[in-house]
């Protein structure tokens, strides 16, 4: 089972995760590439085998980005009354940037909170 960090609060771990840093030490990189995890932290050696955020980041991104994108699209529509093609040219890149930015941040936060609270995969004892 993953042991929580002894001297870091959940808030500190979540901030480290949002910044793409190791939830245990705050120094090593959490991601290798865009959202792939390395096997362990390069600074403190924390094994990232516990990290399984599943579909959680995607769900949060859909909810948050949907709210932000809808607000932007409605503002754009009522402020400028553009033709449909202008919505495609302007709104689609805005939605893509919001989603891609949030995905990495939210995945980092969820993994850091898993570590901070010692969360692990559920198991049945038989």
Secondary structure, DSSP 4 states (H G I P E B T S, - for coil): -PPPPTT--HHHHHHHHHTTB-TTTS-SBSBSSSSPBPSB-TTT--BGGG---TTHHHHHHHHHHHHHHHHHHHHHHHHH---HHHHHHHHHHHHHHHHHHHHHHHHHHHHHHHHHTT--------
